């Protein structure tokens, strides 16, 4: 399974061009309103707010976008990490803001 993480201290985010390209790959119409500085998904003339943090990090369209970006912009700090398909995973942040993937704990008790 491929997962996108951020190696930037500001965390995960997509810029305007990346958001629009994500919509193209995903096959959804994303609208940007400059007045409100907000993205929307257009669903039969109803506009639903859309944020990049709503995108699942293992979304194939996001993975494709980041793989394309890393060819064009090798210094872009989004990274695709491949892990085994059967791993129950989560994304965590270091103190610096950079992200990494770790396996979820199966059980936890009070310690």
Helices and strands as residue ranges (DSSP letters): E 2-6, H 16-26, E 30-33, E 38-43, E 46-50, G 52-54, H 60-72, E 78-82, E 89-93, E 99-103
